[in-house]
Amino acid sequence: MTAASHHATPVDLAVERMRAVYRGWNRQTSVEQMRRDWDAAFGGCSVPVSCQKTLVGSLDGEWIVPSDAAPRKAILYFHGGGFRIGSIESHRDLIARLALASGCRALAIDYRLAPEHRFPAALQDAIAAWDWLVGQGYDPCNIALAGDSAGGNLVLAAMLDLGRRDRELPAAAALMSPWTDMAATGASYQNRSKADPIHQRSMILALAQDYLGEHGDSRNPLASPLYGDFTGFPPLLIQVGDCETVRDDSTMLAEKARAAGVAVELQVWDEMIHVFQMFPEIPQAQQAIDSIAAFLRRHLANAQGEAHR
């Protein structure tokens, strides 16, 4: 269905936006070109926030700040893109809409991408950004982590890594369509394959190999957080679309985290695609962002300085 179709739904229009990018790629397309195309397709910012570039240690970062932002609270955001594409540029609008809705400043980083920088480079950068933010005087109980897809993976992996070193964890974490299982074991890879217009299991496994390298362990918890121990984790909000092949990466995560005693809110959105929150043309995108914002406000407001773990 094309954007010109009379019966195109907002989801159809969003899918067409993605397909328009993918259609321009073939086996000869360089990863650099893919990244440029993705940034061009999704770059820009539709809401009134201030965007301030900053150096986060050795990483390029950006503060995305609404005018009413509380001074000492922050969202640390990790973008998606299968660890291969995506950037602050492609995700600025999504992060800005989340920052605006929550009334909270957000820090985004450009972590290193595969295949040039395989696991654990992205995770090391995520931890470095956390350390930098804490070093700037932000109390962990006043920081929330958020991320979509591969960025949701990094949120969970960073908390697993901090936890195993008895480091303080954030106040809460919000995940949009998190990619938690590099082995792609969820039943949704089969039973949602017809419903998902973009992401098929073969593509997911290829991205996983791209990230892990040929001999990487797809069940290493720091690469596939689904296999981790969530004991002591802060409250989690997980949003996923019902049409996604990676849906069960979220539902299995929620089940495991609840079994470990974590307060989990799982939202499965009917008829929604992977990271539908990125698409302002989909009405449910803003509803989902507002729901995340309410969750983050609640947990950042309630922070009393008690450390998790």
Disulfide bonds with the S-S distance in Angstrom:
none
